[in-house]
């Protein structure tokens, strides 16, 4: 068999194993940095496949790496695996399929890597949906796990139609807190310092800011603590906000403007205010069109096709952090022919449906064949890396 035929045959042969893993993860949803079952299940399976695995990496107890070095030198290619669920909903984003497909892609490529050369890795990255110590891909970048990687690949479940990698917004999830001084709200209000007033002024200041930002900016938040009783001046108040912008420089500019709003509200009320991140910052995704074109070629060879993504991004993903440092693809492949809302019960059900489970071998084969092309065609890989470097350098605030 040819290298391509070997990769495809192995993905088909092992599809049921990884589909069963996807179902097991779906039945036991775990949120950011609590994905103990999912990470251990995927890592153990990759260990059976001959990978050298390590759990608890990059500062994430449910992160893992799986590495197989070929007999000959060549490119280092990493498949990114997500497996976290949504709090209260479960796998309404289909990450149970995501992690299984990336793992099967790596296992399939491994079947030929000794002959073609190179190194295959899987990075298990917790908390893409955010939360406690969330958006682990930022940690993998910060801790140097991408410094010797040539390219990164993954695919996300979608609905209605297959879509190639698109842009996403940079995002800073932050806590905004105020500390004041408690007092009887009626008997001696003059002795109190109202932390809630500081937070409300911040909230209205952010609302005023929205009139004076570029169209790509999104700011949204909630008040999580507004005090304990109406007859007591609140001595503590807290909110959570997402600050989003099209680029990392644009996000930093927005971040500093919101910091100024918090400082102004503290000055106006006498309360102490603070804004700080509660997880990794999420960077914007930098697409590499020629990399997606390579994936599209392989997808079409398997009987499917895909369209370009809308150029007006609304959401964020920590895949963006990876894309800032190495060429990265994250196409979406359908798990339902019907259009379904993401982060919904319908999407969750589709992620465990008969058709939804076909995502695992379909995505695995297309990703593994794309990675194989990068190894067999060094000039193509070099061109993709050059295009990616130019795109990163061209980013503006």
JOWO-V439644 format. One record per residue. N is the residue number from 0. RES is the residue in one letter. PSI is psi as a letter, one per 20 degrees, with the letter a starting at -180 (* if undefined). OMEGA is omega in whole degrees, -180 to 180 (NA if undefined). Layout:
BEGIN
n:N res:RES psi:PSI omega:OMEGA
n:N res:RES psi:PSI omega:OMEGA
END
This chain:
BEGIN
n:0 res:X psi:q omega:174
n:1 res:X psi:r omega:177
n:2 res:X psi:g omega:180
n:3 res:X psi:g omega:-178
n:4 res:X psi:h omega:179
n:5 res:X psi:g omega:179
n:6 res:X psi:g omega:-178
n:7 res:X psi:g omega:-178
n:8 res:X psi:h omega:-179
n:9 res:X psi:g omega:178
n:10 res:X psi:g omega:178
n:11 res:X psi:g omega:-179
n:12 res:X psi:g omega:-175
n:13 res:X psi:j omega:-174
n:14 res:X psi:g omega:-176
n:15 res:X psi:h omega:179
n:16 res:X psi:g omega:-176
n:17 res:X psi:h omega:173
n:18 res:X psi:h omega:176
n:19 res:X psi:h omega:176
n:20 res:X psi:g omega:179
n:21 res:X psi:g omega:178
n:22 res:X psi:g omega:180
n:23 res:X psi:g omega:177
n:24 res:X psi:h omega:178
n:25 res:X psi:h omega:-177
n:26 res:X psi:i omega:-180
n:27 res:X psi:m omega:-175
n:28 res:X psi:p omega:-179
n:29 res:X psi:p omega:-177
n:30 res:X psi:r omega:-172
n:31 res:X psi:p omega:178
n:32 res:X psi:j omega:169
n:33 res:X psi:j omega:-177
n:34 res:X psi:l omega:-176
n:35 res:X psi:g omega:-179
n:36 res:X psi:g omega:-176
n:37 res:X psi:g omega:-177
n:38 res:X psi:g omega:-180
n:39 res:X psi:h omega:180
n:40 res:X psi:g omega:180
n:41 res:X psi:g omega:-179
n:42 res:X psi:g omega:179
n:43 res:X psi:h omega:178
n:44 res:X psi:g omega:179
n:45 res:X psi:h omega:174
n:46 res:X psi:h omega:175
n:47 res:X psi:h omega:-180
n:48 res:X psi:i omega:179
n:49 res:X psi:j omega:178
n:50 res:X psi:q omega:171
n:51 res:X psi:o omega:-172
n:52 res:X psi:q omega:177
n:53 res:X psi:p omega:177
n:54 res:X psi:r omega:178
n:55 res:X psi:m omega:-177
n:56 res:X psi:q omega:175
n:57 res:X psi:k omega:180
n:58 res:X psi:j omega:-179
n:59 res:X psi:o omega:-175
n:60 res:X psi:h omega:178
n:61 res:X psi:j omega:171
n:62 res:X psi:q omega:176
n:63 res:X psi:r omega:170
n:64 res:X psi:q omega:174
n:65 res:X psi:p omega:-171
n:66 res:X psi:p omega:171
n:67 res:X psi:o omega:180
n:68 res:X psi:p omega:-180
n:69 res:X psi:r omega:-178
n:70 res:X psi:i omega:-180
n:71 res:X psi:q omega:179
n:72 res:X psi:q omega:180
n:73 res:X psi:a omega:-178
n:74 res:X psi:q omega:173
n:75 res:X psi:o omega:-176
n:76 res:X psi:p omega:-177
n:77 res:X psi:p omega:172
n:78 res:X psi:p omega:-178
n:79 res:X psi:p omega:-178
n:80 res:X psi:p omega:172
n:81 res:X psi:q omega:-177
n:82 res:X psi:j omega:179
n:83 res:X psi:q omega:180
n:84 res:X psi:r omega:177
n:85 res:X psi:p omega:180
n:86 res:X psi:p omega:177
n:87 res:X psi:i omega:-177
n:88 res:X psi:h omega:-174
n:89 res:X psi:b omega:-173
n:90 res:X psi:m omega:178
n:91 res:X psi:j omega:174
n:92 res:X psi:i omega:173
n:93 res:X psi:k omega:-178
n:94 res:X psi:i omega:173
n:95 res:X psi:h omega:177
n:96 res:X psi:h omega:-177
n:97 res:X psi:g omega:-177
n:98 res:X psi:h omega:180
n:99 res:X psi:g omega:-179
n:100 res:X psi:g omega:179
n:101 res:X psi:h omega:180
n:102 res:X psi:g omega:178
n:103 res:X psi:h omega:177
n:104 res:X psi:g omega:-180
n:105 res:X psi:g omega:180
n:106 res:X psi:h omega:-180
n:107 res:X psi:g omega:178
n:108 res:X psi:h omega:-180
n:109 res:X psi:h omega:-177
n:110 res:X psi:h omega:-179
n:111 res:X psi:i omega:-170
n:112 res:X psi:h omega:178
n:113 res:X psi:h omega:-179
n:114 res:X psi:h omega:-175
n:115 res:X psi:h omega:180
n:116 res:X psi:q omega:177
n:117 res:X psi:a omega:-178
n:118 res:X psi:p omega:-180
n:119 res:X psi:p omega:178
n:120 res:X psi:q omega:166
n:121 res:X psi:p omega:173
n:122 res:X psi:o omega:176
n:123 res:X psi:o omega:-170
n:124 res:X psi:o omega:-177
n:125 res:X psi:r omega:164
n:126 res:X psi:k omega:176
n:127 res:X psi:h omega:-179
n:128 res:X psi:i omega:-178
n:129 res:X psi:a omega:-178
n:130 res:X psi:b omega:-177
n:131 res:X psi:o omega:-179
n:132 res:X psi:l omega:-171
n:133 res:X psi:r omega:178
n:134 res:X psi:m omega:-172
n:135 res:X psi:h omega:-179
n:136 res:X psi:h omega:174
n:137 res:X psi:h omega:178
n:138 res:X psi:g omega:179
n:139 res:X psi:h omega:177
n:140 res:X psi:g omega:-177
n:141 res:X psi:h omega:-177
n:142 res:X psi:j omega:171
n:143 res:X psi:j omega:-178
n:144 res:X psi:i omega:-179
n:145 res:X psi:j omega:-171
n:146 res:X psi:h omega:179
n:147 res:X psi:j omega:-179
n:148 res:X psi:p omega:179
n:149 res:X psi:h omega:-179
n:150 res:X psi:q omega:-180
n:151 res:X psi:q omega:-177
n:152 res:X psi:q omega:171
n:153 res:X psi:r omega:176
n:154 res:X psi:q omega:-178
n:155 res:X psi:q omega:174
n:156 res:X psi:q omega:177
n:157 res:X psi:a omega:179
n:158 res:X psi:r omega:174
n:159 res:X psi:g omega:180
n:160 res:X psi:q omega:176
n:161 res:X psi:q omega:-176
n:162 res:X psi:p omega:179
n:163 res:X psi:r omega:-178
n:164 res:X psi:p omega:177
n:165 res:X psi:r omega:177
n:166 res:X psi:q omega:171
n:167 res:X psi:r omega:-177
n:168 res:X psi:q omega:168
n:169 res:X psi:q omega:-174
n:170 res:X psi:p omega:174
n:171 res:X psi:o omega:174
n:172 res:X psi:p omega:-173
n:173 res:X psi:q omega:167
n:174 res:X psi:p omega:173
n:175 res:X psi:p omega:-175
n:176 res:X psi:q omega:174
n:177 res:X psi:q omega:176
n:178 res:X psi:p omega:179
n:179 res:X psi:c omega:-179
n:180 res:X psi:p omega:-179
n:181 res:X psi:q omega:175
n:182 res:X psi:r omega:176
n:183 res:X psi:p omega:-172
n:184 res:X psi:h omega:179
n:185 res:X psi:g omega:-174
n:186 res:X psi:g omega:-178
n:187 res:X psi:l omega:-177
n:188 res:X psi:h omega:-179
n:189 res:X psi:i omega:179
n:190 res:X psi:i omega:-177
n:191 res:X psi:r omega:171
n:192 res:X psi:o omega:-169
n:193 res:X psi:o omega:179
n:194 res:X psi:h omega:-180
n:195 res:X psi:h omega:177
n:196 res:X psi:g omega:178
n:197 res:X psi:g omega:-179
n:198 res:X psi:h omega:179
n:199 res:X psi:g omega:177
n:200 res:X psi:h omega:176
n:201 res:X psi:g omega:-179
n:202 res:X psi:g omega:-180
n:203 res:X psi:h omega:176
n:204 res:X psi:h omega:177
n:205 res:X psi:g omega:176
n:206 res:X psi:g omega:178
n:207 res:X psi:h omega:180
n:208 res:X psi:h omega:-176
n:209 res:X psi:h omega:-180
n:210 res:X psi:i omega:-169
n:211 res:X psi:k omega:176
n:212 res:X psi:r omega:180
n:213 res:X psi:q omega:-174
n:214 res:X psi:h omega:-179
n:215 res:X psi:i omega:-173
n:216 res:X psi:p omega:174
n:217 res:X psi:p omega:178
n:218 res:X psi:p omega:179
n:219 res:X psi:q omega:-177
n:220 res:X psi:r omega:180
n:221 res:X psi:q omega:172
n:222 res:X psi:p omega:-177
n:223 res:X psi:i omega:178
n:224 res:X psi:o omega:-180
n:225 res:X psi:j omega:-178
n:226 res:X psi:r omega:-175
n:227 res:X psi:h omega:-177
n:228 res:X psi:q omega:-177
n:229 res:X psi:i omega:180
n:230 res:X psi:j omega:177
n:231 res:X psi:p omega:175
n:232 res:X psi:p omega:-178
n:233 res:X psi:p omega:177
n:234 res:X psi:j omega:178
n:235 res:X psi:p omega:176
n:236 res:X psi:q omega:-175
n:237 res:X psi:q omega:174
n:238 res:X psi:q omega:172
n:239 res:X psi:p omega:180
n:240 res:X psi:q omega:166
n:241 res:X psi:p omega:174
n:242 res:X psi:p omega:-176
n:243 res:X psi:q omega:175
n:244 res:X psi:r omega:-173
n:245 res:X psi:h omega:-178
n:246 res:X psi:r omega:178
n:247 res:X psi:g omega:177
n:248 res:X psi:h omega:178
n:249 res:X psi:h omega:178
n:250 res:X psi:g omega:180
n:251 res:X psi:h omega:176
n:252 res:X psi:g omega:178
n:253 res:X psi:g omega:-179
n:254 res:X psi:g omega:-178
n:255 res:X psi:h omega:177
n:256 res:X psi:h omega:178
n:257 res:X psi:h omega:173
n:258 res:X psi:g omega:179
n:259 res:X psi:h omega:177
n:260 res:X psi:g omega:178
n:261 res:X psi:g omega:179
n:262 res:X psi:h omega:179
n:263 res:X psi:g omega:179
n:264 res:X psi:h omega:178
n:265 res:X psi:g omega:178
n:266 res:X psi:g omega:-177
n:267 res:X psi:h omega:-174
n:268 res:X psi:i omega:-175
n:269 res:X psi:i omega:177
n:270 res:X psi:r omega:174
n:271 res:X psi:p omega:-179
n:272 res:X psi:q omega:178
n:273 res:X psi:p omega:172
n:274 res:X psi:p omega:177
n:275 res:X psi:q omega:177
n:276 res:X psi:q omega:175
n:277 res:X psi:j omega:174
n:278 res:X psi:a omega:178
n:279 res:X psi:q omega:170
n:280 res:X psi:q omega:179
n:281 res:X psi:p omega:-179
n:282 res:X psi:q omega:176
n:283 res:X psi:q omega:179
n:284 res:X psi:p omega:176
n:285 res:X psi:o omega:179
n:286 res:X psi:q omega:172
n:287 res:X psi:n omega:-172
n:288 res:X psi:h omega:-179
n:289 res:X psi:h omega:176
n:290 res:X psi:g omega:177
n:291 res:X psi:h omega:178
n:292 res:X psi:h omega:177
n:293 res:X psi:g omega:177
n:294 res:X psi:g omega:-179
n:295 res:X psi:h omega:178
n:296 res:X psi:g omega:-180
n:297 res:X psi:h omega:178
n:298 res:X psi:g omega:180
n:299 res:X psi:h omega:177
n:300 res:X psi:h omega:178
n:301 res:X psi:j omega:175
n:302 res:X psi:j omega:178
n:303 res:X psi:r omega:175
n:304 res:X psi:r omega:-179
n:305 res:X psi:q omega:179
n:306 res:X psi:r omega:174
n:307 res:X psi:q omega:180
n:308 res:X psi:q omega:174
n:309 res:X psi:p omega:-178
n:310 res:X psi:j omega:180
n:311 res:X psi:n omega:-174
n:312 res:X psi:q omega:178
n:313 res:X psi:h omega:-175
n:314 res:X psi:a omega:-178
n:315 res:X psi:q omega:176
n:316 res:X psi:q omega:179
n:317 res:X psi:i omega:166
n:318 res:X psi:h omega:175
n:319 res:X psi:h omega:179
n:320 res:X psi:g omega:178
n:321 res:X psi:g omega:-176
n:322 res:X psi:i omega:176
n:323 res:X psi:i omega:-174
n:324 res:X psi:h omega:176
n:325 res:X psi:q omega:175
n:326 res:X psi:p omega:-172
n:327 res:X psi:p omega:170
n:328 res:X psi:q omega:172
n:329 res:X psi:m omega:175
n:330 res:X psi:r omega:174
n:331 res:X psi:p omega:176
n:332 res:X psi:q omega:-169
n:333 res:X psi:q omega:169
n:334 res:X psi:j omega:175
n:335 res:X psi:p omega:177
n:336 res:X psi:h omega:178
n:337 res:X psi:q omega:177
n:338 res:X psi:p omega:180
n:339 res:X psi:q omega:176
n:340 res:X psi:p omega:173
n:341 res:X psi:q omega:179
n:342 res:X psi:l omega:-179
n:343 res:X psi:r omega:176
n:344 res:X psi:h omega:179
n:345 res:X psi:g omega:179
n:346 res:X psi:g omega:177
n:347 res:X psi:g omega:-180
n:348 res:X psi:h omega:179
n:349 res:X psi:h omega:-178
n:350 res:X psi:i omega:175
n:351 res:X psi:j omega:-178
n:352 res:X psi:r omega:180
n:353 res:X psi:g omega:179
n:354 res:X psi:h omega:179
n:355 res:X psi:h omega:-179
n:356 res:X psi:h omega:176
n:357 res:X psi:i omega:176
n:358 res:X psi:h omega:-173
n:359 res:X psi:g omega:179
n:360 res:X psi:h omega:-180
n:361 res:X psi:g omega:180
n:362 res:X psi:g omega:-178
n:363 res:X psi:g omega:-178
n:364 res:X psi:g omega:-179
n:365 res:X psi:g omega:180
n:366 res:X psi:g omega:-178
n:367 res:X psi:g omega:179
n:368 res:X psi:h omega:176
n:369 res:X psi:g omega:178
n:370 res:X psi:h omega:178
n:371 res:X psi:g omega:177
n:372 res:X psi:g omega:-180
n:373 res:X psi:h omega:180
n:374 res:X psi:g omega:-176
n:375 res:X psi:i omega:-177
n:376 res:X psi:m omega:-177
n:377 res:X psi:h omega:180
n:378 res:X psi:h omega:177
n:379 res:X psi:g omega:177
n:380 res:X psi:g omega:-180
n:381 res:X psi:g omega:179
n:382 res:X psi:g omega:178
n:383 res:X psi:g omega:-180
n:384 res:X psi:h omega:179
n:385 res:X psi:g omega:178
n:386 res:X psi:g omega:180
n:387 res:X psi:g omega:-180
n:388 res:X psi:h omega:179
n:389 res:X psi:h omega:-180
n:390 res:X psi:g omega:177
n:391 res:X psi:g omega:-179
n:392 res:X psi:h omega:-176
n:393 res:X psi:i omega:-178
n:394 res:X psi:q omega:180
n:395 res:X psi:q omega:178
n:396 res:X psi:* omega:NA
END
